[in-house]
Amino acid sequence: WPERKVLGTEIGAGGSIYFKRLLCAAAVCFAPLSPTLAYAAPTHTHPPPPRPLPARKQGRYCTDRCTHLCLVYVESAVQLGSTYKLLKPHMGPLLREVLFPQLCLKPADLELFESDPLEFVAKQNDPMEDFTDPKMSAMTLLESVMKYRKKDNLDPFLGFLTESLNEYAAAPPELKNARKKEGVMVALGCLAELLKKNQKYAAQLEPMLVAHVFPEFKSPVGFLRARAASLTQYFYKAKFSDFSHVALLLQHMLEALRDPCLPVQVEAANGLRCLIELKGTEALITPVLPQLLNEYFRIMGEIGSDSVVSALETIIDRFGDELAPHAALLVQKLAGAFLEYASEASAGEGGEGSDEAAMAACGSVDAITTVLSVIVNSDACPALLAEAQPFLLPVLALILDPSGDNLEYLESGLEILTFVTYYSGDDGEGNRQTAGQRAALKQAAASVMAPYVNFFPALVHAFHNWAYDYIEGMMSPIDNMIGCASDLFLQSVEPTSGQSFVMLTLSMVDKVFNNGGRNNGKESICATHLLLSLLHNGMPAKLDSALGPIMELTFARLNPAPKATEVLLRVPEGCAEGQPIQTNIHGYEASVPCPPGAQPGCETRVTLEVPPMPVGPKLKTALLQVVASAFYYNPMMTLAWLEARGDTASFFNAWFVEMDSQGAEWGHLAAKLHVLALSSLVALPPAQLPNFLAQHLAAMLAKLVAFTKAIEDDNKGGTGGEEGEEEEGEDDDEDDDEDEDDEDEDVEDGEDDDNEAGDGDAADKVELAYQESLKDMMKGGARMRSAFAEADEDEDDLYGDEDDYSSPIDDVDQLLLFFAALQHAQAQHPDLMAQAQAQLPPEAQAACAELLQKAHAKQAQQAGVEGA
């Protein structure tokens, strides 16, 4: 065995031929026992444990990488019955003498802790350490042993840990082994979930923490204070019988935030987000909340740790109401932290430091969205957004930089844009405000929103160049811009190209509708939602120049034409020229003749007429909503466009069929839009009504009556629905609480043996399920692809809850519009209306009379209220 003094430094040792061969041998040993091959492993395997593992205990040198691989090998061997039988006699010494020393802090780490705490924290949080650090593989091995071989090993190992704790407590200060105590605490953290779920051990956790962990917050040894704070994240859900112990732990953690050692501060910051979940801690934290936030921002200024930022976000989310008055200050500090971290990440050029800074930047911008969620639910929302605006604009400018270098922050940037452009028509208590109140608030919100609307060209640029996949996230802020600052948006022009914001929006829709194989129903439905926003907020007569392009886009997607597409075709062996070759193009099976000059066994490019992707029922409904909105926006211009194309008869025939087949399944929004469209068409003067509609006026009137009655019946049946939904929600909350209580119940000793394998092979349920899913996918690949393709469109939530959709049509009463349309039509062409009404079925005539009577009474009631 090579001697350390001969080999020199660890780097030299790692580069020696001996250790290179040892690493190769360890890797070869590990391969047959890897989880993927475990169920096919031969019965004869290499005799564990590998020889290098005892080397360090015996004073001989072994590289970290070699130790790591050997521990990984043992971890896999523990799961197999044949290898565990060989390991079983050695498990005690293996856990105490081989595994446990790896859990203890190494001298090199201790030196790093004292000399470079920033680097120490970075190393502790580096995910790459999982693949190289023996400590990580030792922790994984310990968890696997206690998961699969608990009966043989848990009690002896816990006895060893207890003995070590008592030994440390009884030793005089000069003889206390701090590194060993820290290793015991690491082991307890690995076993935390198992101990909390087992009744035999759960009752002993509180006295163990009070006696052996709490005192370490006052320890003169820095890394013991850090480990004590770290354990809070593992044991905060232990059942404390005395709340004073929880209060004491919270006090220790708050004091640790001001510890002179940075790693202690970081661990305390991470652990506090767990403690705030405990009942009763809120009252203790609220009085010191401003000072607590200052400590977090101070720590964030010293180190770019994404875990600290994430902990701060949790605290902001938990104490949102109390933090509302300080929201603008929080945004200022978080925005400054984000810009600093993003700059560090950009300057780091892909190094480890830049990765950590990028993660911290992501956490900072996520925390900003959490603060904004508090602001939009505050009574002082417009004022708070105005205060936060100067700090948010640089953040958005960086995220939407034309270079696309900050793509990783785009999702959070879109959330920020959604919040700052959000306008609610509620009074803060869920009650819908009057049209006048909403108009006043909308005007006030539009003044705050104006600078954010200027980011729209940058959004369009990002969409076309590097952010097409974010169309769903872009939909909400664009919809908010159109809805709240509609006058500004509809009049704005991009200065460089001279294109209006409306035409830029249509360019996005055009790309989605005509994106070939990338297009799917869900993305197209998002695009139709943008068209709805334009049409509903463009009234009256603000969108006349764009109505034709909107109809062109909608009809092109509603009736797609075949496209010439270049595909890569593989020519089978022995295939002759002109012989048909079966291929799959965007999900369609096609037969393609073998092109001339194609070499068998090679690939060649051919151009084919690919049939259009089918329009699913939900996408068709969304497209028809756009057409219905166009009829309501300007029925004469829309009919003129149809007449110019010669599509009036064909479209209305198809539309009537769709109403009859799908109308009952349409939601409230689609039904209301059809009432608005049909009412607008019925009210047209006879001279402007095409011959086809004049001839089919009775059919149009019957569908108008049916949709109006369906909405009124639904509104009548929904009376008191909110109360019922609230009660149902309360029941659900109770069920959730019961489920949580069930999950937290202690497990009797020996009951938690789902994964206990005895001396046989360990059956990892997750791994078995993964293996089965792979087999199913291989057998039914075509069916799986088909199912996923259908799932792209078959979403219950197409573009958000309809109740969340807000536009000027919310103020339109469909019953009164129906009443006014019929009155106007009766006055314009009484003979034609009388003939149409006579052709209605008896049930439709009765429904029409009932609706007219109800509308007349409603109109009289409103007139009386206005008079009063």
Buried (B, 14 or more C-beta within 10 A) or exposed (E): EBEBEEBEEEEEBBEBEEBEEBBEBBEEBBEBBEBEEBEEBEEEBBEBBBEBBBBBEEEEBBBBBBBBBBBBBBBBBBBBEBBBEBBBEBBBEBBBBBBBBBBBBBEEBBEBBEEEBBEBBBBBBBEEBEEEBBBBBBBBBBBBBBBBBBEBBBEEBBEBBBEBBEBBEEEEEEEBBBBBBBBBBBBBBBBBBBBBBBBBBBEEBBEBBBEBBBEBBEBEBBBBBBBBBBBBBBBBBBEBEEEEBBBBBBEBBBBBBEBEBBBBBBBBBBBBBBBBEBEEBBEBBEEEBEEBBEBBBEBBEBBBBBBBBBBBBBBBBBBBEBBBEBBBBBBBBBBBBBBBBBEBBBEBEEEEBBBBBBBBBBBBBBBBBBBBBBBBEBEEBBBBBBBBBEBBBEBBEBBBBEEEBBBBBBBBBBBBBBBBBBBBBEBEEEEBBEEEEBEEBBEBBBEBBBBBBBBBBBBBBBBEEBBBEBBBBBBBBBBBBBBBBBEBBBEBBBEEEEBBBBBBBBBBBBBBBEEEEEBBBBBBBBBBBBBBBBBBBBBEEBBEEBBBBBBBBBBEBBBBEEBEBEBEBEBEEEBEEEEEBEBEBBEEEBEBEBBEEBEEEEEBEBEBEBBEBEBBBBBBBBBBBBBBBBBBBBBBBBBBBBEEEEBBBEBBEBBBEBBEEBBEEBEBBBBBBBBBBBBBBBBBEEEEBBEBBBEBBBBBBBBBBBBBBBBBEEEEEEEEEEEEEEEEEEEEEEEEEEEEEEEEEBBEEEEBEEBBBEEEBBBBEEBEEEBEEEEEEEEEEEEBEEEEBEEBBBEEEBBBEEEEBBBBBEEBEBBBBBBBBBBBBBEBBEEBBEEBBEBBEEEBBEBBEEBBEBBEEBBEEEEEEEEE
